[in-house]
Amino acid sequence: MENLYVLKMSDWYDKGSERTPLSICEALGDKRGYTLSRACVAPDVLRVGLEIIRDCVDGVVCLCFQHEII
């Protein structure tokens, strides 16, 4: 996801820490300038998450699930 959207993770995340869906949404929200309100600097992760889902539906992002056969 980081390579697809050309994301730069924020400084407050440790370099060795694992990337979470929330951290990816925050980074993409920072990149696109999506904030919760004009006075707030927090990224709007809900809007970004919906855009990622829309990209999956449109075929921009390949979404797949691992199926384990028992």
C-alpha positions as a Markdown table, in Angstrom:
| # | Residue | x | y | z |
|---|---|---|---|---|
| 1 | Met | 0.0 | 0.0 | 0.0 |
| 2 | Glu | 2.8 | 2.4 | 0.8 |
| 3 | Asn | 4.4 | 1.9 | -2.6 |
| 4 | Leu | 1.0 | 2.0 | -4.5 |
| 5 | Tyr | 0.0 | 5.4 | -3.0 |
| 6 | Val | 3.6 | 6.7 | -2.6 |
| 7 | Leu | 3.2 | 7.3 | 1.1 |
| 8 | Lys | 5.7 | 8.8 | 3.5 |
| 9 | Met | 5.0 | 7.6 | 7.1 |
| 10 | Ser | 4.9 | 10.4 | 9.7 |
| 11 | Asp | 7.7 | 11.1 | 12.1 |
| 12 | Trp | 5.8 | 9.9 | 15.1 |
| 13 | Tyr | 5.9 | 6.3 | 13.9 |
| 14 | Asp | 9.0 | 4.3 | 14.8 |
| 15 | Lys | 11.0 | 3.2 | 11.8 |
| 16 | Gly | 11.0 | -0.4 | 12.9 |
| 17 | Ser | 7.4 | -0.6 | 13.9 |
| 18 | Glu | 4.8 | -2.6 | 12.0 |
| 19 | Arg | 2.5 | -0.7 | 9.7 |
| 20 | Thr | -1.2 | -0.9 | 10.6 |
| 21 | Pro | -4.2 | 0.0 | 8.5 |
| 22 | Leu | -4.8 | 3.0 | 10.7 |
| 23 | Ser | -1.2 | 4.3 | 10.2 |
| 24 | Ile | -1.6 | 3.9 | 6.4 |
| 25 | Cys | -4.9 | 5.8 | 6.4 |
| 26 | Glu | -3.3 | 8.5 | 8.5 |
| 27 | Ala | -0.4 | 8.8 | 6.1 |
| 28 | Leu | -2.7 | 9.0 | 3.1 |
| 29 | Gly | -4.9 | 11.5 | 4.8 |
| 30 | Asp | -1.9 | 13.7 | 5.5 |
| 31 | Lys | -0.7 | 13.4 | 1.9 |
| 32 | Arg | -4.1 | 14.4 | 0.4 |
| 33 | Gly | -4.8 | 17.0 | 3.0 |
| 34 | Tyr | -8.0 | 15.4 | 4.4 |
| 35 | Thr | -8.6 | 16.7 | 8.0 |
| 36 | Leu | -11.5 | 16.3 | 10.4 |
| 37 | Ser | -12.2 | 20.1 | 10.4 |
| 38 | Arg | -10.4 | 23.3 | 9.4 |
| 39 | Ala | -9.2 | 23.9 | 12.9 |
| 40 | Cys | -8.2 | 20.3 | 13.6 |
| 41 | Val | -5.0 | 18.8 | 12.1 |
| 42 | Ala | -6.0 | 15.2 | 12.7 |
| 43 | Pro | -6.4 | 13.3 | 9.4 |
| 44 | Asp | -9.8 | 12.1 | 8.4 |
| 45 | Val | -9.2 | 8.3 | 8.4 |
| 46 | Leu | -12.8 | 7.4 | 7.6 |
| 47 | Arg | -12.8 | 9.3 | 4.3 |
| 48 | Val | -9.4 | 7.8 | 3.4 |
| 49 | Gly | -10.6 | 4.3 | 4.3 |
| 50 | Leu | -13.7 | 4.7 | 2.1 |
| 51 | Glu | -11.5 | 5.9 | -0.8 |
| 52 | Ile | -9.3 | 2.8 | -0.4 |
| 53 | Ile | -12.4 | 0.6 | -0.5 |
| 54 | Arg | -13.6 | 2.5 | -3.6 |
| 55 | Asp | -10.2 | 1.8 | -5.2 |
| 56 | Cys | -10.6 | -1.9 | -4.5 |
| 57 | Val | -14.1 | -1.9 | -6.1 |
| 58 | Asp | -12.8 | 0.0 | -9.2 |
| 59 | Gly | -9.8 | -2.4 | -9.6 |
| 60 | Val | -7.1 | 0.0 | -8.7 |
| 61 | Val | -6.1 | -2.0 | -5.7 |
| 62 | Cys | -6.0 | -5.8 | -5.9 |
| 63 | Leu | -7.9 | -7.2 | -2.9 |
| 64 | Cys | -7.4 | -10.8 | -2.0 |
| 65 | Phe | -7.9 | -13.0 | 1.0 |
| 66 | Gln | -5.9 | -16.1 | 2.0 |
| 67 | His | -8.1 | -19.1 | 2.3 |
| 68 | Glu | -6.9 | -22.0 | 4.5 |
| 69 | Ile | -8.1 | -25.4 | 3.6 |
| 70 | Ile | -8.6 | -27.7 | 6.6 |
